[in-house]
């Protein structure tokens, strides 16, 4: 058995290219808010994140969400949500029973309220440091608690990490999301607390969904640091550097694996 990975995007954000990669030009660039549809043989349509949603746009119209919109301008149209795109593909929201959440930044959980029957799979370490934050303190961490469903915590299935052993070196831990080896979460903290990536077993081989461990596929494979100004926003810059090095080492050891990151075009994939 294998899964099929379908990269998608729900809106985009604007940033200066020089912030996302040291030495790049100081010009505004649009970056996709990527999410992934994963077609699982027994679990049906599974999402890895959701990108932005209409709730993000609403939140940015009032304080303190205005701050988020000023720092990270968002481009989002009426048909850009994960819910609407999946509906076009024949997957109504009630059929989505599982959302794997890489981390809790607004551009990754903006559509969670659109999937009322989904269980949320994430690292408890992503939730604990943020759960009590509100107002400006939350927005400073790119976290908007109003984006989460009211019963969010009740619907969480915390990832169960175990020793990864030598097979996934240098990742120290792994969580087999459904216990079938098809989707395995690995820790990539630093950019945000408790951030995870996902190793998806496709028919063609391994696909690595690395969330925000790098701004670009190139930076995920090569050491291309962000501007120091960007590091100010990281939850833990030292931890982020360690996670980036682990990702690069894993990809070096698995050169046939495809890499997807949230804010760049997916590697080795063409639309059907």
SULVENVEN-V564432 format. One record per pair of residues at least 6 apart in sequence whose C-alpha atoms are under 6 Angstrom apart, sorted by sequence separation. I is the first residue (numbers start at 0). J is the second residue. D is the distance in whole Angstrom. If there is no record, write none. Layout:
# SULVENVEN-V564432
I|J|D, I|J|D
This chain:
# SULVENVEN-V564432
17|23|4, 38|44|5, 58|64|5, 59|65|5, 176|182|6, 188|194|5, 199|205|6, 213|219|5, 259|265|5, 16|23|6, 17|24|5, 37|44|6, 176|183|6, 187|194|5, 199|206|5, 259|266|6, 16|24|6, 17|25|5, 37|45|5, 163|171|5, 175|183|4, 187|195|5, 198|206|6, 258|266|6, 16|25|6, 36|45|6, 37|46|6, 59|68|6, 163|172|5, 174|183|5, 186|195|5, 198|207|5, 257|266|6, 15|25|6, 16|26|6, 36|46|5, 162|172|5, 163|173|5, 174|184|5, 185|195|5, 197|207|6, 15|26|5, 35|46|6, 161|172|5, 173|184|6, 185|196|5, 197|208|5, 15|27|4, 16|28|6, 35|47|5, 160|172|6, 161|173|6, 173|185|5, 184|196|6, 196|208|5, 14|27|5, 15|28|6, 34|47|6, 160|173|5, 184|197|4, 196|209|5, 14|28|6, 34|48|5, 160|174|4, 183|197|6, 196|210|6, 13|28|6, 34|49|5, 159|174|5, 183|198|5, 13|29|5, 34|50|5, 158|174|6, 182|198|6, 12|29|6, 33|50|6, 182|199|5, 12|30|5, 32|50|5, 181|199|6, 11|30|5, 181|200|5, 11|31|4, 96|116|6, 97|117|5, 99|119|6, 100|120|6, 11|32|5, 96|117|4, 97|118|5, 98|119|5, 99|120|5, 100|121|5, 10|32|6, 92|114|5, 95|117|6, 96|118|6, 8|31|6, 9|32|6, 93|116|6, 8|32|5, 8|33|4, 7|33|6, 8|34|6, 7|34|5, 220|247|5, 7|35|6, 52|80|5, 6|35|5, 5|35|6, 5|36|5, 212|243|6, 49|81|6, 4|37|5, 3|37|6, 123|157|6, 3|38|5, 119|154|6, 120|155|6, 122|157|6, 2|38|6, 112|148|5, 118|154|5, 119|155|5, 120|156|5, 121|157|5, 122|158|5, 2|39|5, 104|141|5, 105|142|6, 109|146|6, 118|155|6, 119|156|6, 120|157|6, 121|158|6, 104|142|5, 9|50|5, 10|51|6, 9|51|5, 190|233|5, 191|234|5, 190|234|6, 189|234|6, 189|235|5, 189|236|6, 214|262|6, 215|263|5, 189|238|5, 190|239|5, 189|239|4, 206|256|5, 207|257|6, 210|260|5, 211|261|6, 44|95|6, 47|98|6, 205|256|5, 206|257|5, 207|258|5, 208|259|5, 209|260|5, 210|261|5, 45|97|5, 46|98|5, 47|99|5, 48|100|5, 206|258|6, 45|98|6, 47|100|6, 55|109|6, 51|106|5, 187|242|5, 50|106|5, 50|107|5, 52|109|4, 49|107|5, 51|109|4, 52|110|5, 13|72|5, 48|107|5, 49|108|6, 50|109|6, 12|72|6, 12|73|4, 49|110|5, 11|73|6, 12|74|6, 11|74|5, 10|74|6, 10|75|4, 125|192|5, 125|193|4, 10|79|6, 124|193|5, 9|79|5, 9|80|5, 63|134|6, 122|193|6, 9|81|6, 63|135|6, 169|245|6, 102|194|5, 101|194|5, 101|195|5, 3|201|6, 1|200|6, 2|201|5, 1|201|5, 1|202|6, 20|224|6, 21|225|5, 20|225|4, 21|226|5, 19|225|5, 20|226|6, 18|226|5, 18|229|6, 33|261|4, 33|262|6, 32|262|6, 31|262|5, 30|262|5
